C-alpha cells in the first residue's frame, strides 16, 4: 500500500506567496515600465514586505512545532530551490 507523502507546508505557503508577489510586480511593470525608478523602488518594497511576512509566519509555525529549519540552509530570499523545502528554508516537523 502506497502512502501519499504530506506536502511541505512552508513550501506551499512560500511558492503561493512568491507567485502572488510576481503577479503583482508584473502589473506594476506593465503600468510603470521595468526601467522606471518608481518600479524599481516598488519592486524592492514589495519583496521586502512579502519576505518579512513569510518570516513571521514561518517563525510562528516553527514555535508551534509544525515546521523546522531545512538542513540544506535554504533562504527564502534566494527564491525557488530544487530542495524539498522549495527554497522556503523550512520543512514539516515529522
FENNOR-V123557 format. One record per helix or strand. SS is the DSSP state (a for helix, b for strand). FROM is the first residue (numbers start at 1). TO is the last residue. If there is no record, write none. Layout:
ss: <SS	SS>
from: <FROM	FROM>
to: <TO	TO>
//
This chain:
ss: <a	a	b	a	b>
from: <9	37	67	76	90>
to: <32	63	69	78	92>
//
